[in-house]
Amino acid sequence: MKALIRLAWEALFLREDPYAEMRDSSNAVLRGLGIVVLIAVAVALVGLVGTALEWATTPDLREMQETVWQGLQKMEWYQDLEGIPEIRQQFDWGWQIFPRLFGAPNVGTAALRIVLLPLRLALTWGLYGLVAYLFARLLGGQGNLGQTLGCTALAAAPQLLNLASFFPYIIVGGVVGTWTLLCRYVALKTCHRLRWGRALAATLLPYVLLAVFVSLFSCLIGAAASLIIGGGTSR
């Protein structure tokens, strides 16, 4: 485990040595999987602690709900709505949804991430590694699939920045995604011994392919919705 932590930490700073070590490893895929799961579980556990601290320091939402409701009742325009029997029910329903949409701490959701985050990162790692391997080989890369998966697993290292979520109300933001992209570039360049231009292309082409698939899927959904709506109105 110490070796995996060391590799992830060194890979975070875009050094080629850990990627080369992973490329030359005899069990690169297993080590890569271990790194991805280890990082994901650590981030999820720290996030759970941070969410619990944030929840403990957040005012009681039920008290806030009653305070807001009492304030609404005192407004002049409320008199026009008072006759609607569902107004309180709609208010309570909205109060259950909007706080979560705007980042209200949810300990249950944070605990569930201990299972879901490793699964999500492992799936993302596997899909990206496979597609990036195909593009890298087309561009003259020399690495095999196992080496590619091992090296791209180190690109999960920027997820360590999310450990800052231990401190309540701190959000890392998009820096993780940008840093991950840079790590993937170093991973493919080192693993396949590509020149920088081809390494950059191999890094970005999976994103382009994903964008194309999303666009096509959106078009298909839109076309299907138009057919359904059009068929319904024609009747």
C-alpha positions as CSV (number, residue, x, y, z in Angstrom):
1,M,0.0,0.0,0.0
2,K,2.9,2.4,0.8
3,A,4.2,1.8,-2.7
4,L,0.9,2.6,-4.3
5,I,0.5,5.8,-2.2
6,R,4.1,6.8,-3.2
7,L,3.3,6.3,-6.9
8,A,0.1,8.3,-6.8
9,W,1.7,11.1,-4.9
10,E,4.6,11.4,-7.3
11,A,2.3,11.1,-10.3
12,L,0.3,14.1,-9.0
13,F,3.2,16.4,-9.7
14,L,3.4,15.2,-13.3
15,R,6.8,13.4,-12.9
16,E,7.4,10.8,-15.6
17,D,9.2,8.4,-13.2
18,P,6.1,6.9,-11.6
19,Y,4.4,6.4,-15.0
20,A,7.5,4.7,-16.3
21,E,7.6,2.4,-13.2
22,M,4.0,1.5,-13.7
23,R,4.6,0.8,-17.4
24,D,7.4,-1.6,-16.6
25,S,5.5,-3.3,-13.8
26,S,4.5,-6.9,-14.3
27,N,1.1,-6.4,-12.7
28,A,0.3,-2.9,-13.9
29,V,-3.5,-3.5,-14.1
30,L,-3.9,-4.8,-10.6
31,R,-1.7,-2.0,-9.2
32,G,-3.7,0.5,-11.2
33,L,-7.0,-0.8,-9.9
34,G,-5.5,-0.7,-6.3
35,I,-4.5,2.9,-6.8
36,V,-7.9,3.9,-8.1
37,V,-9.9,2.2,-5.4
38,L,-7.5,3.4,-2.6
39,I,-7.8,7.0,-3.8
40,A,-11.6,6.8,-4.2
41,V,-12.2,5.2,-0.7
42,A,-9.9,7.8,0.9
43,V,-11.6,10.7,-0.7
44,A,-15.1,9.3,0.1
45,L,-14.2,8.7,3.8
46,V,-12.7,12.2,4.2
47,G,-15.7,13.6,2.4
48,L,-18.0,11.8,4.8
49,V,-16.2,13.4,7.8
50,G,-16.3,16.8,6.2
51,T,-20.0,16.5,5.4
52,A,-20.7,15.4,9.0
53,L,-18.8,18.4,10.3
54,E,-20.7,20.7,8.0
55,W,-24.0,19.1,9.0
56,A,-23.2,19.6,12.7
57,T,-22.5,23.3,12.1
58,T,-25.5,24.0,9.9
59,P,-28.6,25.5,11.4
60,D,-31.6,23.1,11.9
61,L,-33.4,23.1,8.5
62,R,-36.7,22.4,10.1
63,E,-36.4,25.5,12.2
64,M,-35.4,27.5,9.1
65,Q,-38.4,26.1,7.3
66,E,-40.8,27.2,9.9
67,T,-39.2,30.6,10.1
68,V,-39.5,31.1,6.4
69,W,-43.1,29.9,6.4
70,Q,-44.1,32.3,9.2
71,G,-42.4,35.1,7.2
72,L,-44.4,34.2,4.1
73,Q,-47.7,34.2,6.0
74,K,-47.0,37.8,7.0
75,M,-46.6,39.1,3.5
76,E,-49.5,40.8,1.8
77,W,-49.5,38.6,-1.3
78,Y,-49.9,35.5,0.8
79,Q,-53.6,36.5,1.4
80,D,-54.3,35.7,-2.2
81,L,-52.9,32.2,-1.9
82,E,-54.3,31.4,1.5
83,G,-57.4,29.8,0.0
84,I,-55.4,27.2,-1.9
85,P,-55.4,24.1,0.2
86,E,-52.2,22.7,-1.3
87,I,-50.0,25.7,-0.7
88,R,-48.5,24.3,2.5
89,Q,-48.0,20.9,1.0
90,Q,-46.2,22.5,-2.0
91,F,-44.1,24.6,0.2
92,D,-43.0,21.5,2.3
93,W,-42.3,19.6,-0.9
94,G,-40.2,22.4,-2.3
95,W,-38.3,22.7,1.0
96,Q,-37.3,19.0,0.7
97,I,-35.8,19.5,-2.7
98,F,-34.2,22.9,-3.0
99,P,-31.8,22.7,0.0
100,R,-30.2,19.6,-1.5
101,L,-30.0,21.2,-4.9
102,F,-28.1,24.1,-3.3
103,G,-25.6,22.0,-1.4
104,A,-27.2,21.3,2.0
105,P,-25.1,18.6,3.7
106,N,-26.5,15.1,3.4
107,V,-24.6,12.5,5.5
108,G,-26.5,9.6,4.0
109,T,-25.4,10.5,0.5
110,A,-21.8,11.1,1.6
111,A,-21.8,7.6,3.2
112,L,-23.1,6.1,0.0
113,R,-20.2,7.6,-2.0
114,I,-17.9,5.1,-0.2
115,V,-19.3,2.5,-2.5
116,L,-20.3,4.6,-5.5
117,L,-17.2,6.6,-5.9
118,P,-14.8,3.7,-6.3
119,L,-17.2,2.1,-8.8
120,R,-17.5,5.4,-10.8
121,L,-13.7,6.0,-10.9
122,A,-12.9,2.4,-11.8
123,L,-15.5,2.5,-14.6
124,T,-14.2,5.8,-15.9
125,W,-10.6,4.6,-15.7
126,G,-11.3,1.4,-17.6
127,L,-13.3,3.0,-20.4
128,Y,-10.9,5.9,-20.9
129,G,-7.9,3.6,-20.7
130,L,-9.3,1.3,-23.4
131,V,-10.2,4.1,-25.8
132,A,-7.0,6.0,-25.2
133,Y,-5.0,2.8,-25.9
134,L,-6.7,2.3,-29.2
135,F,-6.0,5.9,-30.3
136,A,-2.4,5.7,-29.0
137,R,-1.7,2.6,-31.0
138,L,-3.2,4.2,-34.1
139,L,-0.8,7.1,-33.6
140,G,2.2,4.8,-33.3
141,G,2.3,4.0,-29.6
142,Q,4.3,1.1,-28.3
143,G,2.5,0.2,-25.1
144,N,0.1,-2.6,-24.6
145,L,-3.4,-2.4,-23.0
146,G,-2.2,-3.5,-19.5
147,Q,0.5,-0.9,-19.5
148,T,-1.9,1.8,-20.7
149,L,-4.4,0.9,-17.9
150,G,-1.7,0.9,-15.3
151,C,-0.3,4.3,-16.4
152,T,-3.7,6.0,-16.8
153,A,-4.7,4.8,-13.3
154,L,-2.1,7.2,-11.9
155,A,-4.1,10.0,-13.6
156,A,-6.6,9.5,-10.7
157,A,-4.1,11.1,-8.4
158,P,-5.6,14.6,-8.8
159,Q,-8.6,13.2,-6.9
160,L,-6.4,13.6,-3.9
161,L,-7.1,17.3,-4.1
162,N,-10.7,16.4,-3.0
163,L,-9.3,15.5,0.4
164,A,-9.7,19.2,1.1
165,S,-13.4,18.4,1.5
166,F,-12.5,17.4,5.1
167,F,-12.8,21.1,5.9
168,P,-16.5,22.2,5.8
169,Y,-17.7,24.5,3.0
170,I,-14.5,24.0,0.9
171,I,-15.1,23.1,-2.8
172,V,-12.1,22.2,-5.1
173,G,-14.0,22.9,-8.3
174,G,-12.8,22.2,-11.9
175,V,-9.1,22.1,-11.1
176,V,-9.3,18.3,-10.6
177,G,-10.6,17.8,-14.1
178,T,-7.8,19.9,-15.6
179,W,-5.1,18.3,-13.6
180,T,-6.5,14.8,-14.5
181,L,-6.2,15.7,-18.2
182,L,-2.5,16.7,-17.7
183,C,-1.8,13.5,-15.8
184,R,-3.4,11.4,-18.6
185,Y,-1.2,13.2,-21.1
186,V,1.9,12.3,-19.2
187,A,0.6,8.7,-18.8
188,L,0.1,8.2,-22.5
189,K,3.3,10.0,-23.5
190,T,5.4,7.9,-21.1
191,C,3.6,4.6,-21.6
192,H,3.6,4.7,-25.4
193,R,6.8,6.7,-25.9
194,L,5.0,9.2,-28.1
195,R,6.1,12.6,-29.2
196,W,4.2,15.4,-27.5
197,G,1.8,16.2,-30.4
198,R,0.7,12.6,-30.8
199,A,0.5,12.1,-27.0
200,L,-1.7,15.2,-26.8
201,A,-4.0,13.8,-29.6
202,A,-4.3,10.4,-27.9
203,T,-5.2,12.2,-24.7
204,L,-7.9,14.4,-26.2
205,L,-9.5,12.1,-28.8
206,P,-11.4,10.0,-26.2
207,Y,-13.0,13.3,-25.0
208,V,-13.9,14.2,-28.6
209,L,-15.4,10.7,-29.2
210,L,-17.4,11.1,-26.0
211,A,-18.7,14.5,-27.1
212,V,-19.8,13.0,-30.5
213,F,-21.6,10.2,-28.8
214,V,-23.4,12.6,-26.4
215,S,-24.4,14.8,-29.3
216,L,-25.7,11.9,-31.3
217,F,-27.6,10.5,-28.3
218,S,-29.1,13.9,-27.7
219,C,-30.2,14.2,-31.3
220,L,-31.8,10.7,-31.1
221,I,-33.7,11.6,-27.9
222,G,-34.9,14.8,-29.5
223,A,-36.0,13.1,-32.6
224,A,-37.8,10.4,-30.6
225,A,-39.5,13.0,-28.5
226,S,-40.6,14.9,-31.6
227,L,-42.1,11.7,-33.1
228,I,-44.0,10.9,-29.9
229,I,-45.3,14.5,-29.5
230,G,-46.1,14.7,-33.2
231,G,-47.9,11.4,-33.1
232,G,-49.9,12.4,-30.1
233,T,-51.1,15.7,-31.6
234,S,-52.0,14.1,-34.9
235,R,-54.5,11.9,-33.1
